[in-house]
Amino acid sequence: GEEYKGIPYLEEASQNTTLKYKSKSIKEKQAPWHSFFYLGKAYRINNQLDKALEAYNNFRNMPDFEDNYNLNLVDNEISSCGKAKIIQDIPVKIKETNPGEPINNSSANYNPVLSQDENTIVFMTDLKFYNAIYQSKKINGQWTEPENITPQVGSDGDAVPTSLSYDGKELFLVKGSNNNRDIYVSKFKDGWWTNMEPLGDNINSNHAETHASVSSDGYTLYFTSNRKGGEGELDIYSSKKMENGQWGPAKNLGPKINTIYNEETPFLSSDGRIL
């Protein structure tokens, strides 16, 4: 990414902050106090955590801060940086490898989802006229040539995969834009993916549903939505599969999981113990 390129501009802006900043004045040469906040975010994104904490604390210590800004939002950013520093002090051995061809090619390949048995991968590839959904199977330890399954699932290039079931036979997707996104599912039957279908009114609402994944036994769905009645913005919900095969009423996971901020992309470990 190129997120770091914005840091010099934010650093310069933060040296010229003023409470008397006039956003609509073409003669304005100084910067608003919240430049410190965005500088802190830029540092955090680029893993410069000490500098991020300094910027956030400068922002928090400005005159009349509590009267003008969201105290909880800034404290959450400061807390996140502190937790990140603690986690980074605990070494974790991770080996990063590029799968190479045939999964990766000269086009943009992104948003991969993997079945829990690690034998099926579905991902997005940017083609000339649309965003395509591809699938590859692992056979004898090797990935097969990816197959364009966009026509099979019935996408016009506007559907994005969010997860695969444990056995790789159910593909969950999100389709729509902005605050009007819904969750769909396509099933692998007789060597072919079925046209995706919406999950129904217990899951989809007139707000945004942005992600879904299912437990290894296939009977509990975890998804995110910004529907009314939640703890904050996007919250994580669960739903149980009923005897008729449909998903039952959605249940908000409550304040132990959800916050006033955005919770996103829930996944459950195969043993069901870690969310």
Beta strands, then each sheet from edge to edge (+ up, - down):
strand 1: 109-114
strand 2: 120-126
strand 3: 131-139
strand 4: 142-143
strand 5: 147-148
strand 6: 159-164
strand 7: 170-177
strand 8: 180-189
strand 9: 192-193
strand 10: 197-198
strand 11: 209-214
strand 12: 220-225
strand 13: 235-240
strand 14: 251-252
sheet 1: 1+ 2- 3+ 4-
sheet 2: 1+ 2- 3+ 5-
sheet 3: 6+ 7- 8+ 9-
sheet 4: 6+ 7- 8+ 10-
sheet 5: 11+ 12- 13+ 14-
end
